[in-house]
Amino acid sequence: MAPRKSRIHSSEDARALARRRLPPLIFDFIDGAAGRERGAARNTVAFDRVLLQPRVMVDAGARDLSVPLFGRRFGLPFGIAPMGMCNLAHPGADRHLAAAAARLDMPLCVSSAASTTLEEMARLAGPNAWFQLYFGGGVEGSLAMADRARRAGYETLVLTVDVPEVARRPRDARNGFSVPFRMTPRAFWGFATHPRWSLATLAAGVPRPRNFDTGAFDRGASRAGADWGFLGRLRDAWPGNLIVKGITAPEDARRARALGADAIYVSTHGGRQLDSAPAALDVLPAIRAALGPGTPVLFDSGVRNGEDVVKALALGADMAMLGRPALWALAAEGARGLDALLSGIAGDISIAMAQLGVGGAGQLGPDTLFAAREAPDDGGAVPDRAALKIAKT
Ligand SMILES: Cc1cc2nc3c(=O)[nH]c(=O)nc-3n(C[C@H](O)[C@H](O)[C@H](O)COP(=O)(O)O)c2cc1C
């Protein structure tokens, strides 16, 4: 029998299917954001305002999507952002993400709040797994978690710093979403009306943050201890690559680098933290300009397709990371859905490069952008192309 064809041809397809497949409480946990969710919307609208300049009659028949980072090459210019509790989207989500990362040679950030242990994820994804650290259990507890990741073989650590406090996400509040689960009548109704998800999830074991003893993970705990002093301590303790995630201010990017960060990860946490934060894409050029060439910049928040990846690279990122779309695809169709989404994005990057006359992902830069961007309708900054002429490496 021929394998079933995926119905996912875009992130939007994946989201629509996920919405049908998941109990509302789970869909909202993945899809939701802080406040009025304008920050989340701003992240995607920012991509629509950036246009690419087609260039013709350049033989870009052989295109190379690989990018250099941390002394090696990754097969693709995008990876997977850290996301806690992925197995809520689909029982095998973590496993499928790890397999995809290994097969496509892309980085996979394994969250502190992952639904599979960091050791297991390192085993499954090998050197493509990066560990994402949340401050927790004080300085000593946080350093101990980093050391555990080191012992498990991780070479790259991502310290997330944009969650000093977990933002209130109205959808979660309305639904009574909590980790671990509290069964409310509303939640029960959502599970009862989505028996396929509920039975599969029950059979696989209800997901929980597996890097902690049962009940030991406090999702609402303050993480404000992740301050500059802590970054210095972590730098002293962590021998591998250190990335600081959640940076949107150029001064913060410079300061993190001065304290020893090897790379800066521009992100607004997908609008899940500060509703009034600028679009991540809008701050990217200023951060690249502040860092100059040579310091790798990772990017997420609003990446939905291959052209979005191209735009992030053109505006100064070395690699773009995919958040919600990966979980939507997994929720929609499991491994098949994830593969369809990822191969669709990779294919679209390659095709976009052909239209742009660019043979290598590493060559995407300011020249790739259409100079006169559409006038922003929401007051967003329009970077001057001349000011963007900064080589990445
Ligand atoms: C369900 C979910 C869980 C997340 N958990 C984490 C996490 O544990 N650590 C972290 O640094 N970021 C976490 N994030 C934020 C993502 O890493 C990323 O910044 C965000 O999803 C990017 O925005 P986008 O999904 O709109 O593209 C999470 C995001 C989602 C959707």
The ligand as a Tripos MOL2 file, in Angstrom:
@<TRIPOS>MOLECULE
LIG
   31    33     1     0     0
SMALL
NO_CHARGES

@<TRIPOS>ATOM
      1 C1          4.4360   25.2420   23.1680 C.3       1 LIG1
      2 C2          5.6670   26.0920   23.2830 C.ar      1 LIG1
      3 C3          6.5750   25.8240   24.2990 C.ar      1 LIG1
      4 C4          7.7330   26.5980   24.4000 C.ar      1 LIG1
      5 N1          8.6500   26.2770   25.3680 N.ar      1 LIG1
      6 C5          9.8350   26.9320   25.3920 C.ar      1 LIG1
      7 C6         10.8560   26.5180   26.2880 C.ar      1 LIG1
      8 O1         10.6870   25.5710   27.0480 O.2       1 LIG1
      9 N2         12.0260   27.2110   26.2750 N.ar      1 LIG1
     10 C7         12.2530   28.2760   25.4270 C.ar      1 LIG1
     11 O2         13.3170   28.8710   25.4420 O.2       1 LIG1
     12 N3         11.2880   28.6810   24.5590 N.ar      1 LIG1
     13 C8         10.1020   28.0240   24.5170 C.ar      1 LIG1
     14 N4          9.1500   28.4020   23.6110 N.ar      1 LIG1
     15 C9          9.4370   29.5080   22.6580 C.3       1 LIG1
     16 C10        10.0940   28.9820   21.3770 C.3       1 LIG1
     17 O3         11.3960   28.5330   21.6250 O.3       1 LIG1
     18 C11        10.1770   30.0720   20.2980 C.3       1 LIG1
     19 O4         10.8420   31.1910   20.8040 O.3       1 LIG1
     20 C12         8.8140   30.5050   19.7530 C.3       1 LIG1
     21 O5          7.9590   29.3960   19.6160 O.3       1 LIG1
     22 C13         8.9880   31.1860   18.3960 C.3       1 LIG1
     23 O6          7.7950   31.7560   17.9540 O.3       1 LIG1
     24 P1          6.8650   31.0660   16.8280 P.3       1 LIG1
     25 O7          6.4200   29.7600   17.4080 O.co2     1 LIG1
     26 O8          5.7050   31.9880   16.6930 O.co2     1 LIG1
     27 O9          7.6580   30.9500   15.5970 O.co2     1 LIG1
     28 C14         7.9700   27.6600   23.4960 C.ar      1 LIG1
     29 C15         7.0370   27.9150   22.4960 C.ar      1 LIG1
     30 C16         5.8970   27.1540   22.3660 C.ar      1 LIG1
     31 C17         4.9420   27.4400   21.2500 C.3       1 LIG1
@<TRIPOS>BOND
     1     1     2 1
     2     2     3 ar
     3     2    30 ar
     4     3     4 ar
     5     4     5 ar
     6     4    28 ar
     7     5     6 ar
     8     6     7 ar
     9     6    13 1
    10     7     8 2
    11     7     9 ar
    12     9    10 ar
    13    10    11 2
    14    10    12 ar
    15    12    13 ar
    16    13    14 ar
    17    14    15 1
    18    14    28 ar
    19    15    16 1
    20    16    17 1
    21    16    18 1
    22    18    19 1
    23    18    20 1
    24    20    21 1
    25    20    22 1
    26    22    23 1
    27    23    24 1
    28    24    25 2
    29    24    26 1
    30    24    27 1
    31    28    29 ar
    32    29    30 ar
    33    30    31 1
@<TRIPOS>SUBSTRUCTURE
     1 LIG1         1 GROUP 0 **** ****
